[in-house]
């Protein structure tokens, strides 16, 4: 603003009644708010309209269209569930397993070494059954829910034996197609030939697949490599040393079967 205009503004503010001046400023502020509100509203409407256009675009045939009209059932294997809840032993039904050190320095050293190498208590893990029973942590409302009687087949990515057993034992056999373990160039010898032979000895090598990378790829790329090896209609990614709970799979699969654009995430008990 030039000096000439500044002088004129000073004269206006000097001789204009203060009440009228405040009214003018207030009116300008109100006009600005109305303009701003309309601008934002128009932009929001445009964004909503554009989003709806994209949502309505045809993106291929719904692969799960036939699932929507199916009747529902309870997928829980009740006889297996009852047997599991009666099991006793280290870590059974999710109970904690306490190591009695009793000032045993050798044991304390072993515990510390295994924890540093793995990031969790591997000593306790070695004393718990690979197919141990787990505590039913489902919400009471989840236990009464039913799901469509036929579900798409799924693949799983995980890294530990107990994860594999929990998936196999607590997944409907007609839904579970394969479990894929991705060895991201691990240096641990027990994850090489012994790992493969374990599943073969249990006659589970028809379900369990092992994919090995030639070099360390990292978590995201390793998951992508596992996904490329999958043959099922739906892929589920699990973190290391996860354990599947009872009737865990139908609540994850049904929303996808009813709307294939859905991305689901399970409840994780830590």
Protein Blocks (a to p, Z undefined) as FASTA:
>chain_A
ZZklmmmmmmmmmmpcfklmmmmmmmmmmmmmmmmmmmmmmmmmmmmmmmmmmmmpcebj
afklmmmmpccddfbdfklmmmmmmpgcehiahiacdddfklpaklmmmmmmmmmmnopa
fklmmmpcfkbccddfbdfklmmpccdfbdcddddddfbfklmmmmmmmgcfklmmbdcd
ddehiabfklmmmmmmmmmmnopmmmpccdddfbdebjmlmmmmmmmmpcbfbdcdddeh
iacdehklmmmmmmmmmomkbccdddddZZ
